[in-house]
């Protein structure tokens, strides 16, 4: 007979011998397959008395071809799906929920907080339940099982603590959030958001809780079936192996592959569209025009926006007034559908640069785009205004997926595209006389900075930096990702005492790190050209996030902290990792100058790396003010 029952708060399943009762009248001894402890036999009511806290067991019998005794099915379902939560699970879930309320890098809306809290509490419940099972097994082994009175007292104490913790957490959360919002200039939240936040948290936790119950019950049933034919430890090992394989297959082949297939179809279709108000250009100075070698239809959604939104001469005159040396900016873009391979697209881009006369301009910027093919319009307009249109910008599309998806599946394509574009452009650029060729500047934002770095990576920070300054006239990287090779090399080798959010490398003679425009003010003769500049906000999760934050304190929480990181933000195992994922999703939710929003940093960044002749800080301030309404 197979017996499924509960001992204390956990299910037991074990095998009882089929031999008849002994001469003393006692029932055969049953043992739990999970922990080896005696389990109640439904035919022996004295068993429950010998083990306080057990509830009525659920017996399922098989007799030859009869199979399971289906008469016990309703009781069995009530036993596993609706049984009360475990003490350890509730305790740890409550702790994780409290931790989840603490601020992290960016303020959270009530909906994001509900998702973080619900997921954190569900993970806490799972870990607490598993830990509770382990503690219970040890106590039983030594005959120290808590009495019903002790159990009731423990639940009562936990209930009181839970009420205090929940009330205190909900009362304090708006204040913690508003303190952080003051740091980044965001509007306050009020207590009215608490009710929907709590409701959404319960929904998230409840769904995950029920999913966990179903999965756990499936594991119990599988292990029980295996235990009928295999030794207990072997059955456990086989069950664990089957569960892990099933989890990998479902996660990778069903969920992940299904999601990426959907994303490819969805965003491939979006890439064929054009934003409202964007029309094909007529100027021969840009790609997609009638004179262009790159057809308009092949540019992709963001490529069309990039070339159509070139800063017009009228806009340049509005800032530069009576200047008579203004020029129409050049923008070259090659889409995924414009040519086959990255090398073919890069070669086409060079031919387009030659057609437009880009190699005769003052500045030639090699731009590595983000996942969708997007180029930040604030970055492009800033450099065009700065140089009065005497510029040429060239970009290459490598994906139509959003950057966070491209980061997972197209990261190599970003590096391949950035390397191909740079090498083709640099080869043609280096053939020109040094005194007449344009200043070659490398630019990349977010995933684009990852791709832009790829052509220059060396075995260490010194070699990588040497490749950068030898291969270009300057480089501007904004919002670098946690995977950026050179960024990590430089921050890892930073001078002692400099924080990770504002490192100093080799006295800043060639590479500098800035957090905001004020960091670049003042003449600095020690920073010699070619200049390399990284702009990174301390609260930017794209650069701060690390997978090991689940079990290791991340550097952004260490002192001294960045000016936009709240003092209360700390590290909590697992929970901080969940919070960082929410921060990644909300990277652009903060105003410019915080998080992953770099709109106000481009004027000062370009002026530091590739300044026009006689350009001043006052000019930068005036241009930033001019661009602010846009």
N, C-alpha and C positions, 0 to 999 in steps of 0.2 A: 504494500500500500504506500502511496505517496501522500505525505501529509503537508499541507500548507497551513501555517498558523502564525500567530504573533506572540513574541516573547517581549514583554515590555512594550516598546514603541516600534519594533522592527519585525519584518516578515521572516518566517522560518520555513524552510522546506527541507524535508529529510526523508530517509527511507526507514521503514519499520520492517523487521523480518516477518515473514508470513507464517512463522511457526505458531502453534496454539499457546494459550496462556499456560503459565507454569503451574506446578502443583499447589503453589501458595495462592493462586488466583490472580496474580498481578499480570498486567499486560506486558507485551514485549517492549523492550526499551527502545525509544526513538531518539535519533540525534539529528541536529540541524546540519545540513550540508554546508551552510555558510560559515558557522563558527564552531561546530562540533559540540555544542551544548545540548543537553536534553531538551526535547520539544514535547509539547502536550499531545497525547494520543486521544482522539475524540471518544475512544471507548473507555478511557480511564479518567474519571472525573477527579480522582485524588491527585492527579498530576498537577492540576492548576493550583491546588492548595499547597503543594510543595514548592512552587515557584511563584511567589507573590508578584502581582502586577501583570500576569498573563491574562489574556482575554480568550474567549472561546476560539478554539482552533477550527480550521476549515478543512475538512477531509475530502480528498478526491481519490477515488479508488479505481483500480483497473483489475478486471478479472478476465483474463484471456482476451477474447474478441470483443468484450463489452466496451472497452476503452474507458474514457472519463465518465465519472458519475455526474451527469449534467444536472442532477437535482440540486447540486451545490453551487451552480453557476451564479445566481443572484447574490448569495452571501459572499462568494469569492470576490466579485466586483466591488461590493461595498467595502470589503476588507482592504483592497489595495488603492482604490481611487479616492475614496472619501475618508480614509482614516485620518486622525488628527495629525498635524505637523509634528515633527520631531523637536525636542527641546533644544538640542545643539543647533539644528538648522535655524530655528527662530532667533536664537541668541546671536549667531554670527550674521544672519541677514539684517538684524537690527543694527549691528555694529557697522556693517558695510553701508547701509542706508545713511547712517549718520555721517560717515566719512564722505559719502557722495555729495553731501550738501556743501562741503567746503569749496571755495573758489579754486580755479586752476589758472590757465593762461588767459582765457577770454570769458567775459560774462556770458551767462546762459539764459535763454528764454525759458519760460515755464515748461514748454513742451520738450525742449532738450533736457532740462533738469529731470523731467519725469522719465524720459528714456534712460538717462544715466542712472537714476535711482532705482528704477525697476530692474534693470539689468544687473546692477551691482548687488541688489538684495537677492536676486535669484542665484547669482554665483555664490554669494555668502551662504544662502540656505543649503546649496549643494555641498559646499565644503564643510559647513557645520554638521550636516547630517552624516557625512562620511566620517568626520572626526568623532562624532557621538557614537557611531557604531563601533569604532575602534576602542574608545574608552569603555563602552559597555562590555565588549568582549573581554577586555583585561579584567574588569571588575568581576565578571562572572567566573573567570578562570580562578580568581582568588577568593571566590565566595563572598564578594562584597556588594552584591546587587542591592541598590537602594530599595527601601521599603516603600509601600504605597504612600505612607505619610510624608516621607522625605520628598517623594515625587510631587505630591500635591503642594508642599511648601515651596519647592523649587519653581513650579509653574506660577504660583501666586506671586513670588518675588519677581520673576521675569515679567509678569503682566504689569506690575507696578512700575518697574524700570522702563518698560516699553511705553507706557503712557507718558511718563516724564520725558523720555527721550524724544518721542514724536512731537509732543507739545512744544518742547524747547526748540527742536529743530525747525519746526514750521514758524515759530516766532522769530528766530534768529536769521533764517535764510534771506529774507528780503534785505535786511541790513547788510549782510555780508556781500550780497550781490550789488547793492547800491554803492558800497565803498569801492568795489572794483570798477563799477561803471563811472564813478567820478575820475578814476585814473585815466580812462580812455575817452572821456567826454560823451558818454551815452546817457540816454534818459533813464530815470529811475523806474523800478518796478514797485507796485503796491501790493498790499495784502489780498486784493481781489483775485490775484492769479493763483492763490494757494489752493482753492477748491478744485479748479480743473487740473492743477498739477497733481494733487493727491489722487484724484480719480484716474488720471492717465497712468500714474505710477502703479496703482493697484491693477489696472488692466494689463500693463506690461508684465508685472510680476506674476499675475494670475495665469496668463497664457504660458509663460515660461515654466511655471510651477507644474501645470497640467501636462505640458510636453515632457517635462522631466519624469513625472509619475508614469506616463505611458512607456517611455523608453526604459525606465527602471524596471517596470513590471515585465516588459519583454525580456530583459536580461534575466530576471528571476525565473521566468518560465523556461527559458532556454537552458539555464544552468541546472534547473531541476530535472529536465528531461535527460540531460547529459549525465547527471549524477546517478541515474538509474542504471547506467551501463558502464560508467567509468569511475575510477577512484576519485575521491572528492577533490584533491588538489589538481588532478589532471582535468577534471571537469571545469574547475575554475579557470585554468590556463586556457583551455579551448574557448570557453565563453568570452574571456577577455580578448583573445585573438580575433574571434568572430566580430565582436563589438568594434574593435579598432579598425578592422578592415572595412566593415560596413560604414563606419563613420567617415573614413577617408573616401570611400567610393561615393557615398551620398554627397559629401561636401564638395569633392573635386569634380566628379563626373555628372552629378545631377544639378546641385545648386550653382557651383562656380561656372561650369561649362554652359549651363542653361542661361545664367545671367549674362555671361559674356557674349553668347550667341544673340541674345535679345539686344544687348547694348550695341553690337556691331550692326544689326539690322536697323535699329532705331536711329543711331547717330550717323550711319551712312546715308540714310534718307534725309536727315537734317542738313547734312553737308551739301546737298544739292539745292538747298533753298537759299534765298537772299533776304537779308534783313530789310524791313520796310524803310523806304527812303533812300536805299542804296541803289545807285544806277551805274551802268557801265561808263567808264571815263572816256573822254575823247582826246585827252592830252597824250602825245607820244612819250611823255616823260614817265609814264607808269605802265605796268603790265596790265593786260586785259583790254587795252585800247585797240582801235583798228590797226595801229602801226605795230602792235606788240607781237612778239614771237610766241606768246603764251595766250591762248584763247581765254576769254572771259569765263566761259562755261566750265573750264577745268580748274579754276582757282579754289573752289570750295567756299563755304559760307564766310568764314573769317578772312580768307584771302581776298574775296571781293570787297569786304568792308575795309580791309587794310589799304588797298590801292585806291578805293573810291573816296576815302576820307583824308587824302593828302592835304596838308595845310596849303591853302590857296594863297597866291600872291596878295590878294586883297587883305587877308587876315595878317599876313606878314607886315604889310604896310601899316596896318592899324597899330602895331606895336613899335615898329622901327621908324615910323613917321617919314621923314624926308630922305631916308637912306636911298642911295641910287644904285647900290650894288646887290639888290635883292634878286634872288633867282627862284625858279620854280623847282621845288624839291623832286627828287627821283625816288620812286618806290618800285622795287622789283619783287615779284612773288611768283613762286612755282608751286602749284598744287599737286596733290597725290595723283590726279588724273591727267596731269600735264605731261608726264613721262613715266617710264617704268620703274627703274631702280633709283636709289638715292644718288648714285653717281651720275646717272643720266639727267636727273632733275637738277643736280648741281651744275653740270656742264651747260644745261639750258639756261640756268640763271646767269652764268658768266657771259653767255652770248647776249642775253638780254641787257646785262650791265654795259657791255660794249655798245650795243645799239643805242642806248639812252645817253651815252657819254658819261657814265658814272665814274669812270676812272680819271676824269678831269675835275672832279669836285674836291672841295676842301676836306670833307669827312666822308668816309665809306664805312658804314656800320654793318657788320655781319651779324644778323639777328637769328638766334635759334628760338623758334616759336614754342608755345605750350602744346599740350596734347591735342586740342581741337584745331590747332593751327592759328590760334589767337595771338595777337601782339598787342600789348597794352597801348591804347591810343594816347595816354598821357606821356608815355615814354617817347613815342615817335614824334608827337607834336613838340615836346620840349626841346629835342635836339634840333628840329627844323627851325623853330623860333630862335634858338640860341645862335645858329649860324646863318640866319637870314635866308634859309632855303638852299644854301650851298652844300647840300648833303645828298647822299644816296644810301638808301636802306634796302637790304636784300634779305628775304626770308624763304624758308623751304618747309613745306608741310610734310609731316611724316605720319600723321594719324588724324582721325576725326573723332576720337573718343575724348571725353573730358579728362583733364590732367590727372585726377585721382585714379581713374581707371587706367589711363596710359601709364601711370607710375607703376601699376601692378603688372601690366601685360606688354606695354610698348616702351619700357624704359631703354632697352637696347636700341630700339629704333630711334629714340631721341638722340642718343650718343652717336649712332651711325650717321644720322642726318646732319648733326652739328659738325662732325668731323669731315664729312664729304663736302659740305658747303664751304667750310673754312679752307680746306686744302685746295679746292678748285679756284676759289677767289684769290687765295694767297699766291698760288702759282702764277696766275696772270698778273697780279699786283706787283710781284717781285721782279717781273720782266721790265717794268717801267723804270725810267730814270728816278733815282732817289729824290732829286730836287723838285720833281714835278708830280709825283704820285700823291694821292690823297692820304690823309691819316687813316690807318686801318684800325678800327675799334671793334672789339668783341662785346656783344651784349646778349644777355639772357635773363629772363625772369622766371622764378619758380622752376618748373620742370625744364624750361628753356635754359636756365643757368646750368642745370645738370648736363644737358646736351652740349652747351657751349664750352664747358670745361673739358669734354671728352677728348678733344684733339690735343690737349696739352698735359694730360696726366703723366706723371713720372713716378719713380719708386718711392720718393719722399717729398716733403714739402719744398725743400730747396730746389730739387730738380723740376718739380712742376711749376714753381714760380719762375724759374729761369726760362722754361719753355714759353711761358706767357709773355714775358717782357722781351724775349728775343723774337717772338713770332708776330707781334702786333705793336701798335703804338699806344695801346691802352685797353683796359677791359673794365666793364661795369656789370656786376652781377647783383640783382636784387631778389630778395626772398629765396635764398638758396634752400634746397631740400636737405633732409637728413642723410640722403644718399650721395650728396655731392662729394666726389673724391678729394678734390683739391681743398675745398672748404674744410673738410674733416682733417686733412693733413695739417693745414695751417692752424686750426683751433687746437688740435691735439699737441702741436709743438709750440704753442703760445708761451710768451714769457711768464714766469711764475708771478702770481698775484693779479694777473689780468683775468677778468671773468670770461666765461664762455660766450656771453652775449656781447662783449666788447673786447675781443682779444687783441693783443699786441704781438706782432711777429717781426723779429729782427729790427727792432726800434722803428718800425713803420717806414723804412727807407724806400720800399717799393710797393708794398701792399698795405692798405688801411681798411679798417672796419668801422662803419658808421651806423648809428641807430636813427638819427634824425638830422635834418639840415644843419642845425646849430653845431653839430660835430665837425662840419667841414668849413666853418668860418675861420677867417684869419689867414694871413700868408704863412706858408709852411715850406721853407726852402729845403728842409730835410727830406721831403717826399719827392724824389727825383723821377722824372719821366723815363720810360713809359710807366704810367701809374695803373695799378690794379686796385679796384675798389669793390668791397662787398657791403651792401646795405641790408641790414637785418634788424627787425624789431625784436626786443626781448620777448614780446608776447606772441610772436609768430609761431604757430604750432607746426607749420610745414618744415621749419628748420630745427625745431626743438624735439619733435616727436621721435621716440625710439621704441622699438618693440620690447626691449628689456626693461622698460618702465613698469611692466607688470610685476617684476621681482627685484628691481634695483632702483635706487634713488636717482632720478634724472638730474643733470647738472643745472638745469634752469631753476631748480628749487634751492640751490645752494647759495649761501651768502658770499659776496654781496649780490642781491637780486636786482633785476632790471627795474627801471623806474615805473614800468607799467604792470608789474607783477605784484599782486597784493601780498601783504606780510603774512596773512593767514594761509596762503596756498602752501601745501606741504606734500609729502609723499606718503601714500598708503598703499600697501601691496595690492595689486590687481585693480583696485578702484581708480588709482591715478592713471593707469593705462586706459581704462574705460573713459575717463574724463578727457584724456588727450585725443581719443578718437572723435569725441563730440567737438572738441576744439578744432580739429582738422576740418570737420564739416562746416563749422561756423567761421572759417578763416577770414572771409570777407565781410563778416557781420559788423566788425568794428569800424570806426571812422578812419579816414586816411591818416596814416602815420602810426597805426597800431595793427596788430594782427598781421594778416597777409595782404593788407591794402597799402600800396606804395605810391599812390598818386602824387603826394606832395614831395616825394624824395627825388624825382627825376631831374628837376632843374639843377639842384645843387650837385647831384651825382654826375650829370654830364659836364657841368662847369668845372668839376674837380678833375675829371679824367681827360676831357677834350675841350678846354676853354678856347673861345675865340680870342683874337688879339685885343688887348686892352679891355677885356671883360672884367667887371668888378662885382663885389658882393651886392652892391646897390642895384646893379643890373639884374642879378639873380632874384633879389627880392621883388623888383618891379615886374619881372616876367612871371614869377609865381603868383603875384597878385593879379596879373592880367589873365592867367590861365585858370584861376580859381573858379570863376563863374562857369567855365566850360566843363 
